[in-house]
Amino acid sequence: MSGKRRTQSAGERILAGLEEAVRWSKGEAEDWRTVYEGTGRRRPVPISVEVELDDVQSAWVKEEARRAGTNYAAVIRDAVDEARKKRSS
């Protein structure tokens, strides 16, 4: 060996920890349910948008996200849904 240590990436450390964490007996896992882990493929996204907001718009999005306990993307999605509702009424 050349004396260099290979460092693990964060992902490798997480996966190593998960391998150890899931070794439960059937009785231990009885009350737990499996969550959906996905297929390993990204789902197609119909549209992705990067928007430049001015200071007032940015402040509003930040405050709405804080108030709702969510993130900026969810605030924008909700605003689009509200606009669609108003237009279809």
C-alpha positions, 0 to 999 in steps of 0.5 A, a space after each residue: 500500500 502506498 501509505 495513503 488512506 482512502 477516505 469514505 464519502 458521506 454517502 458511503 458512510 451513510 450506506 455503511 451505517 444503514 447496512 448495520 442499522 437494518 439487521 433486525 430480527 423479525 420480531 423487532 421489525 414487526 411494528 415498523 412499516 417499510 417506506 417507499 424507497 423509489 425505483 432508482 430512476 428519477 421521475 421526469 419533471 415536465 418543467 423546471 424554472 429558475 426565477 429572478 425575484 426582486 427584493 420585495 418578491 423575495 421577502 414575501 416568498 421567504 416569509 410565506 415559506 417560514 410561516 407555512 413551515 415549508 420551502 421556497 419551491 412549495 410556496 411558488 407551486 402553491 402560488 401557481 395553484 392559487 392562480 390556476 384556481 382563480 383563472 378557472 373560476 
